[in-house]
Amino acid sequence: MRHALRLEELVVGRRVVVRHRLPDGSAADALGELVAADGERLVVATRRGEVVVARADVLAAKGVPPAPPRRRPRISADALELVAAEHWRPLEREDLGAWRLRAAGGFTGRANSALAVGDPGQPLDAALERVRGFYAARGLEAVVAAPTGDLTEQLEGRGWTVRTPSLVMTAEVPPAEGVDPGVLLADEPDDAWLAAYQGRGPVGPVGRRVLLSADAQVFASLRDDDGAVRAVARGSLSRGPEGTWLGLAAVETAPAHRRRGLASRVTASLLGWGAQRGARAAFLQVAASNSAARDLYERAGFTVHHEYRYLVAP
């Protein structure tokens, strides 16, 4: 970068580049979102993790344009929904033509809904009755999950109620840059990880089986010295169009530690983990109304691929 010191551009939330002096006398650039700034230090959330720079060590700094979005993977909404289904496999599955009826004791909508992509092999009303019967037999409400389109319109016309309109976002996985050394990666979630994951309430044995149901998965966390968990996330892998897909989910930050770039750090580490294992494309699912999460994922290079809906039987 050119040696410009533009202090007025150092605004929390903006993408910046900060050249700073290292202990050995050399210099390095920290490029990323400025997540904290005071009279003594700057904190920049880079793709490699959080960098803390003492004001006295700043040689140059300025704001920079947002990172350009990475290439959007070429895959249809239906095909991507099938990819995503392999990252949250149910305990029970019954196929209805191309539809998948899934049940797992009620843990997550992904594993407890009828994935309606393709042809169910029978008239729609007959297929919906099969869906109702499948879930009634298991004491669960009948829910259909489908990309927004003709089918969701037909279900709404039959009185099915939309629950949590959601987005699927995708990104190209950048070349492996390693994992933030401060992020702990584990093959299985321990009790502290599960307690920090508040997305679906108490996980329980069934939820744990669903969390461990992908071809491969990893559980990331940032912890204090005393072991208290500050942030968590889950990464998972499956095969699909464009090769190996990385799925990101369960990104949670403890309320007392939000707005410090921790979610960015665990997300970047999962992208690095996936790249090391051959993933070239990544996806995630997020509620359309969750603007804070969408902003986080957009900064990480994700763009909206399609919308899908859960529809509940009347």
SVG drawing of the C-alpha trace seen along z (x, -y; Angstrom):
<svg xmlns="http://www.w3.org/2000/svg" viewBox="-56 -12 70 57">
<polyline fill="none" stroke="black" stroke-width="0.4" points="0.0,0.0 1.1,-3.6 2.3,-5.2 -0.9,-7.2 -2.1,-7.8 -5.8,-8.6 -7.1,-8.5 -10.6,-9.8 -11.1,-6.6 -10.5,-4.3 -14.2,-3.7 -15.3,-0.6 -17.2,1.6 -15.2,0.4 -12.8,2.5 -9.3,1.0 -5.6,1.8 -3.2,1.0 0.6,1.2 2.3,1.7 5.7,2.3 6.5,5.8 8.8,6.6 11.7,7.5 11.5,4.1 9.9,5.3 6.4,4.3 3.2,6.1 -0.3,5.2 -3.5,6.1 -6.4,6.1 -10.0,6.6 -12.8,5.2 -12.0,2.8 -13.8,4.2 -12.5,2.1 -10.5,-1.2 -9.5,-3.3 -6.7,-5.6 -4.2,-2.8 -5.0,-0.1 -6.8,1.0 -8.3,4.5 -8.6,5.7 -10.6,8.9 -8.6,10.4 -9.1,13.7 -6.4,15.2 -7.9,14.0 -8.0,11.0 -4.9,8.7 -4.3,6.2 -2.1,3.2 -0.8,0.7 -1.4,-2.8 2.3,-3.5 3.2,-0.8 0.9,-2.1 3.0,-3.2 0.1,-3.8 -3.6,-3.2 -6.6,-3.9 -10.0,-2.7 -10.3,-0.4 -13.3,0.7 -15.3,3.9 -13.8,7.1 -15.3,8.2 -17.6,11.2 -16.0,14.5 -17.2,16.6 -20.7,17.9 -20.8,21.7 -23.0,22.8 -25.6,25.1 -29.4,25.1 -31.5,24.5 -32.8,28.0 -29.3,29.5 -28.0,27.3 -30.8,28.3 -29.8,32.0 -26.2,31.1 -27.3,29.3 -29.5,32.3 -26.3,34.4 -25.0,32.1 -27.9,32.6 -29.0,36.2 -32.1,37.3 -32.5,40.4 -35.3,41.6 -35.9,41.1 -38.6,42.2 -38.6,41.3 -41.7,40.2 -40.7,40.1 -37.9,37.5 -39.1,36.0 -37.4,36.9 -39.5,37.3 -37.1,36.7 -37.5,37.1 -35.1,36.7 -37.1,36.2 -37.8,32.5 -34.2,31.3 -33.7,28.8 -36.0,28.0 -33.5,29.5 -33.8,33.0 -37.6,32.8 -39.2,31.7 -40.1,33.1 -37.5,31.9 -39.7,31.2 -37.5,31.0 -38.3,32.9 -41.4,35.0 -43.1,36.8 -44.4,39.4 -48.1,38.7 -50.6,35.8 -49.7,33.0 -52.6,33.4 -51.9,37.2 -48.3,36.4 -49.2,33.9 -51.4,36.5 -48.5,38.9 -46.4,36.1 -49.1,35.5 -49.3,39.2 -45.6,39.6 -45.2,36.9 -48.4,37.6 -47.1,41.2 -44.1,39.7 -45.8,37.0 -44.3,34.2 -46.0,31.4 -46.1,31.8 -43.5,29.4 -42.4,29.1 -39.1,27.4 -38.7,26.2 -37.0,23.5 -39.4,20.5 -41.3,20.9 -44.4,22.6 -44.6,25.3 -44.4,23.0 -47.1,20.8 -49.4,23.9 -48.9,24.9 -49.7,21.4 -52.8,21.5 -53.8,24.7 -53.4,23.0 -49.9,24.1 -48.2,21.4 -44.7,20.0 -42.3,20.3 -39.0,18.4 -38.3,17.5 -34.6,18.4 -31.7,17.9 -29.0,20.2 -25.8,18.3 -22.8,19.6 -19.1,18.7 -16.0,20.0 -13.7,21.4 -10.3,19.5 -7.1,21.4 -6.0,22.8 -4.5,20.1 -4.4,22.1 -6.6,21.9 -6.5,19.2 -4.3,20.7 -6.7,19.3 -9.6,21.3 -10.1,24.8 -11.2,27.4 -12.6,30.7 -14.1,33.8 -17.0,33.9 -18.8,31.3 -18.0,31.3 -20.5,30.2 -19.2,26.6 -19.7,26.4 -23.2,27.8 -24.1,25.4 -22.9,22.4 -25.0,23.5 -28.3,21.9 -29.8,22.1 -32.1,25.0 -32.3,25.1 -31.1,28.2 -29.4,30.5 -29.8,33.9 -28.7,37.3 -30.8,37.1 -29.4,33.6 -25.9,34.8 -26.4,37.6 -27.7,35.1 -24.7,32.8 -22.4,35.8 -24.3,37.0 -22.3,35.5 -19.5,37.3 -17.1,35.2 -17.6,32.4 -15.6,30.2 -16.7,28.1 -14.9,24.7 -14.8,22.6 -13.0,19.6 -12.5,19.9 -11.2,17.9 -8.2,19.2 -10.6,20.6 -12.4,22.6 -15.5,20.4 -16.7,20.5 -17.0,17.1 -18.0,18.3 -18.8,21.6 -19.5,22.8 -19.9,26.1 -18.3,27.0 -19.2,30.1 -18.4,31.7 -20.2,33.7 -19.8,34.4 -21.8,32.7 -21.6,30.6 -18.3,28.8 -16.7,31.5 -16.6,31.3 -18.9,28.8 -18.3,27.1 -21.3,26.3 -21.2,23.6 -23.7,23.6 -24.3,23.1 -22.3,19.8 -23.0,18.4 -21.3,15.7 -21.9,15.3 -23.8,12.0 -21.1,10.5 -18.5,11.0 -20.4,9.8 -19.1,7.1 -15.5,8.2 -15.0,10.1 -15.2,13.5 -17.8,14.9 -15.5,13.7 -12.6,15.6 -14.5,19.0 -16.0,18.6 -12.6,17.9 -11.1,20.9 -13.8,23.2 -13.2,22.0 -9.5,22.8 -10.4,26.2 -12.6,26.9 -9.9,25.8 -7.4,28.1 -9.7,31.0 -10.4,30.2 -13.6,28.1 -13.9,25.5 -17.4,24.3 -19.3,23.4 -22.9,22.8 -24.8,21.8 -28.4,21.3 -29.6,18.1 -33.0,16.6 -33.8,13.8 -34.6,11.5 -31.2,11.9 -29.4,8.9 -26.5,9.0 -25.6,12.6 -26.1,11.8 -23.6,8.9 -21.1,11.2 -21.4,13.7 -21.2,11.1 -18.0,9.8 -16.7,13.4 -17.5,13.5 -20.9,15.2 -23.8,14.1 -27.4,15.1 -28.0,18.2 -31.7,18.7 -34.5,18.5 -36.3,21.4 -39.3,21.8 -40.6,24.1 -44.3,24.5 -46.4,25.9 -49.6,27.9 -52.9,26.2"/>
</svg>
